[in-house]
Amino acid sequence: MFRHRGSVQSGCAECGTEALPSESPEHVCCQAPVAMASAASAESSSGVKKRHALSLGTKECVIRDIESGLKKASVAAKYGVSNTTVSTIYKNKDKLRQQLQQDSSSLSWKRIQTLEDDEQSDTSLADETLNTDDVWSGLVDSNFEVSTDDAIVAAVRGSAEVATDDESDGEDEVDPTPEPDFPCKDALEYLAKVKTYCVKNSLSEKSLQCLSFVEDEIVRSAVHKHRQTKITAFFR
């Protein structure tokens, strides 16, 4: 501030400029209001909190936390936003989720387009490579004859007929060494030895009963054959 008293002039205490003669006892420097306004704006700006922008995914997490039972104040402290912001997000949850779904669908479509582009590029590369049929035709001899369906059927039928003839020839053949006849007497002797073995080794009674049943069958068969032989000899 300039202070003017009589012929004495003093400079401005703020900016150091010399004062001009004035009728008023006190003269305010022109720069003082500007400095005061700048200081006031700096103080006010330092007291304002910066807004924290949340993505759609984070907003969805906020909505889920509230739906799970957390208080809005706790959710606001967790994500560093005000309670009003949390309330606004929860109030507009349907719109936010719809927008999130649209963004997800758009992202999925972009991925599909990317995959289709990759497939088209792979197809173009495959077209540029040599065809396998061309390579195979170059390796196969030109004199090679391709079998038709009729030729294949005829070949199969011919092989089947050959196999049938071989089987028929085998059926006509007679084994030159027939099995020797095993007399009933020897069978009963072997069976008696088996029964003796069962008794010595203390086998079950059921085993002996089975052997006895077999012995009766052998005897019955031998008697039947003996009678049949006698009848045949009588009619001769």
ZASE-331250 format. One record per residue (C-alpha): y, x, z; chain. Coordinates in Angstrom, 3 decimals, always signed. Layout:
! residues N
REC;yy;xx;zz;kette
REC;Y;X;Z;A
...
This chain:
! residues 236
REC;yy;xx;zz;kette
REC;+0.000;+0.000;+0.000;A
REC;+3.552;+1.103;-0.716;A
REC;+6.002;+0.975;+2.096;A
REC;+9.716;+1.047;+1.169;A
REC;+12.160;+1.582;+3.949;A
REC;+15.728;+2.312;+2.939;A
REC;+15.762;+5.249;+0.552;A
REC;+12.407;+6.522;+1.793;A
REC;+9.496;+5.875;-0.540;A
REC;+5.880;+6.563;+0.185;A
REC;+2.907;+6.704;-2.156;A
REC;+0.040;+4.259;-2.365;A
REC;-2.617;+4.932;+0.215;A
REC;-5.376;+3.721;-2.141;A
REC;-4.602;+5.442;-5.453;A
REC;-1.865;+7.955;-4.503;A
REC;+0.716;+6.699;-7.039;A
REC;+4.440;+6.838;-6.185;A
REC;+6.138;+3.602;-5.226;A
REC;+8.970;+2.100;-7.235;A
REC;+12.166;+0.882;-5.602;A
REC;+11.723;-2.715;-4.538;A
REC;+13.743;-5.215;-2.612;A
REC;+10.705;-6.286;-0.580;A
REC;+9.957;-4.163;+2.397;A
REC;+6.295;-3.954;+1.438;A
REC;+4.768;-3.564;-2.021;A
REC;+1.047;-3.988;-2.663;A
REC;-0.574;-1.569;-5.125;A
REC;-1.880;-3.161;-8.315;A
REC;-5.214;-1.407;-7.997;A
REC;-5.957;-2.560;-4.493;A
REC;-7.106;-6.100;-5.468;A
REC;-9.399;-4.647;-8.130;A
REC;-10.997;-2.287;-5.664;A
REC;-11.431;-5.053;-3.154;A
REC;-13.036;-7.339;-5.760;A
REC;-15.424;-4.564;-6.839;A
REC;-16.442;-3.943;-3.231;A
REC;-16.995;-7.664;-2.667;A
REC;-19.132;-8.015;-5.814;A
REC;-21.189;-4.973;-4.814;A
REC;-21.859;-6.448;-1.398;A
REC;-22.799;-9.817;-2.884;A
REC;-25.067;-8.268;-5.530;A
REC;-26.850;-6.138;-2.955;A
REC;-27.700;-9.249;-0.984;A
REC;-29.260;-11.154;-3.959;A
REC;-33.043;-10.758;-4.395;A
REC;-34.432;-10.009;-7.818;A
REC;-36.624;-12.684;-9.322;A
REC;-40.302;-11.822;-9.682;A
REC;-41.797;-13.158;-12.918;A
REC;-45.434;-14.301;-12.732;A
REC;-47.844;-14.450;-15.636;A
REC;-49.908;-17.523;-16.452;A
REC;-52.997;-15.900;-14.982;A
REC;-51.192;-15.138;-11.726;A
REC;-49.847;-18.692;-11.582;A
REC;-53.402;-19.965;-11.972;A
REC;-54.416;-17.770;-9.026;A
REC;-51.545;-19.234;-7.005;A
REC;-52.748;-22.771;-7.763;A
REC;-56.325;-21.900;-6.819;A
REC;-55.232;-20.343;-3.528;A
REC;-53.340;-23.496;-2.604;A
REC;-56.282;-25.699;-3.638;A
REC;-58.592;-23.577;-1.504;A
REC;-56.554;-24.485;+1.595;A
REC;-54.087;-21.619;+2.004;A
REC;-50.587;-22.497;+3.140;A
REC;-47.797;-22.191;+0.606;A
REC;-45.923;-19.730;+2.836;A
REC;-48.971;-17.430;+2.917;A
REC;-49.390;-17.694;-0.845;A
REC;-45.690;-16.922;-1.366;A
REC;-45.959;-13.823;+0.817;A
REC;-49.108;-12.755;-0.990;A
REC;-47.514;-12.796;-4.449;A
REC;-43.988;-11.825;-3.366;A
REC;-42.234;-15.049;-4.395;A
REC;-40.323;-17.753;-2.569;A
REC;-41.788;-20.944;-1.169;A
REC;-39.794;-22.936;-3.710;A
REC;-41.407;-21.006;-6.571;A
REC;-44.857;-21.662;-5.167;A
REC;-44.091;-25.375;-4.817;A
REC;-42.791;-25.539;-8.389;A
REC;-45.897;-23.789;-9.724;A
REC;-48.211;-26.157;-7.868;A
REC;-46.187;-29.174;-8.984;A
REC;-46.524;-28.176;-12.652;A
REC;-50.151;-27.084;-12.382;A
REC;-51.367;-29.475;-15.108;A
REC;-48.864;-28.194;-17.651;A
REC;-49.549;-24.584;-16.714;A
REC;-53.306;-24.998;-17.061;A
REC;-52.872;-26.731;-20.413;A
REC;-50.743;-23.854;-21.640;A
REC;-53.262;-21.353;-20.305;A
REC;-56.051;-23.145;-22.164;A
REC;-54.035;-23.084;-25.388;A
REC;-53.393;-19.370;-25.003;A
REC;-57.099;-18.752;-24.371;A
REC;-58.038;-20.760;-27.481;A
REC;-55.527;-18.814;-29.536;A
REC;-56.933;-15.538;-28.225;A
REC;-60.486;-16.635;-29.009;A
REC;-59.469;-17.563;-32.541;A
REC;-57.870;-14.165;-33.011;A
REC;-61.113;-12.530;-31.877;A
REC;-63.097;-14.641;-34.341;A
REC;-60.751;-13.653;-37.142;A
REC;-61.158;-10.013;-36.147;A
REC;-64.966;-10.304;-36.237;A
REC;-64.845;-11.993;-39.646;A
REC;-62.632;-9.245;-40.970;A
REC;-65.091;-6.652;-39.641;A
REC;-68.002;-8.446;-41.317;A
REC;-66.144;-8.596;-44.601;A
REC;-65.410;-4.903;-44.402;A
REC;-69.104;-4.194;-43.687;A
REC;-70.092;-6.336;-46.681;A
REC;-67.730;-4.469;-48.945;A
REC;-69.186;-1.171;-47.785;A
REC;-72.704;-2.454;-48.424;A
REC;-71.712;-3.461;-51.954;A
REC;-70.419;+0.007;-52.611;A
REC;-73.737;+1.596;-51.594;A
REC;-76.719;+1.841;-53.938;A
REC;-78.887;-1.237;-54.307;A
REC;-82.377;-0.747;-52.862;A
REC;-83.942;-2.611;-55.796;A
REC;-82.376;-0.162;-58.215;A
REC;-83.684;+2.776;-56.201;A
REC;-87.173;+1.267;-56.039;A
REC;-87.248;+0.534;-59.766;A
REC;-86.310;+4.149;-60.386;A
REC;-89.186;+5.402;-58.271;A
REC;-91.866;+3.090;-59.718;A
REC;-93.477;+4.188;-62.949;A
REC;-92.498;+2.147;-65.986;A
REC;-96.188;+1.716;-66.893;A
REC;-96.902;+0.007;-63.580;A
REC;-98.151;-3.539;-64.189;A
REC;-97.142;-6.301;-61.805;A
REC;-100.019;-8.595;-60.821;A
REC;-99.446;-12.297;-61.379;A
REC;-100.657;-15.099;-59.107;A
REC;-103.588;-15.896;-61.437;A
REC;-104.675;-12.273;-61.469;A
REC;-104.579;-12.107;-57.686;A
REC;-106.643;-15.314;-57.352;A
REC;-109.191;-14.045;-59.852;A
REC;-109.501;-10.774;-57.987;A
REC;-110.046;-12.570;-54.681;A
REC;-112.665;-14.885;-56.155;A
REC;-114.467;-11.970;-57.739;A
REC;-114.667;-10.099;-54.441;A
REC;-115.876;-13.262;-52.681;A
REC;-118.658;-13.741;-55.265;A
REC;-119.761;-10.149;-54.850;A
REC;-119.912;-10.574;-51.085;A
REC;-121.978;-13.791;-51.483;A
REC;-124.458;-12.039;-53.755;A
REC;-124.840;-9.238;-51.230;A
REC;-125.519;-11.747;-48.456;A
REC;-128.084;-13.627;-50.546;A
REC;-129.875;-10.383;-51.353;A
REC;-130.016;-9.595;-47.668;A
REC;-131.552;-12.974;-46.858;A
REC;-134.403;-12.481;-49.351;A
REC;-135.394;-9.194;-47.809;A
REC;-138.247;-9.325;-45.250;A
REC;-138.391;-7.056;-42.272;A
REC;-141.345;-4.738;-42.963;A
REC;-141.953;-4.080;-39.258;A
REC;-142.598;-7.402;-37.439;A
REC;-142.394;-7.521;-33.670;A
REC;-145.753;-6.889;-31.957;A
REC;-147.446;-9.824;-30.241;A
REC;-147.114;-9.729;-26.444;A
REC;-150.240;-11.245;-24.872;A
REC;-150.020;-13.767;-22.040;A
REC;-152.155;-11.612;-19.787;A
REC;-149.685;-8.706;-19.888;A
REC;-146.772;-11.053;-19.191;A
REC;-148.478;-12.436;-16.101;A
REC;-149.279;-8.925;-14.873;A
REC;-145.638;-7.837;-15.224;A
REC;-144.501;-11.002;-13.496;A
REC;-146.864;-10.323;-10.581;A
REC;-145.363;-6.849;-10.221;A
REC;-141.877;-8.338;-10.114;A
REC;-142.937;-10.768;-7.393;A
REC;-144.401;-7.906;-5.375;A
REC;-141.147;-5.997;-5.720;A
REC;-139.187;-9.024;-4.459;A
REC;-141.410;-9.356;-1.392;A
REC;-141.202;-5.650;-0.497;A
REC;-137.410;-5.604;-0.775;A
REC;-137.001;-8.842;+1.204;A
REC;-135.289;-10.781;-1.578;A
REC;-134.455;-14.436;-1.135;A
REC;-137.009;-17.193;-1.277;A
REC;-135.130;-18.684;-4.192;A
REC;-135.931;-15.632;-6.306;A
REC;-139.630;-16.008;-5.645;A
REC;-139.434;-19.692;-6.537;A
REC;-137.850;-18.860;-9.865;A
REC;-140.567;-16.341;-10.615;A
REC;-143.212;-18.876;-9.732;A
REC;-141.571;-21.388;-12.081;A
REC;-141.640;-18.818;-14.897;A
REC;-145.291;-18.066;-14.152;A
REC;-146.185;-21.760;-14.442;A
REC;-144.353;-22.010;-17.779;A
REC;-146.263;-19.007;-19.155;A
REC;-149.606;-20.435;-18.106;A
REC;-148.766;-23.888;-19.513;A
REC;-147.733;-22.365;-22.856;A
REC;-150.914;-20.272;-23.046;A
REC;-153.134;-23.281;-22.373;A
REC;-151.357;-25.341;-25.007;A
REC;-151.812;-22.639;-27.632;A
REC;-155.487;-22.254;-26.721;A
REC;-156.135;-25.991;-27.211;A
REC;-154.282;-26.036;-30.504;A
REC;-156.423;-23.155;-31.760;A
REC;-159.614;-24.986;-30.885;A
REC;-158.553;-28.190;-32.687;A
REC;-157.575;-26.261;-35.793;A
REC;-160.909;-24.439;-35.815;A
REC;-162.758;-27.764;-35.426;A
REC;-161.181;-29.293;-38.509;A
REC;-161.909;-26.230;-40.570;A
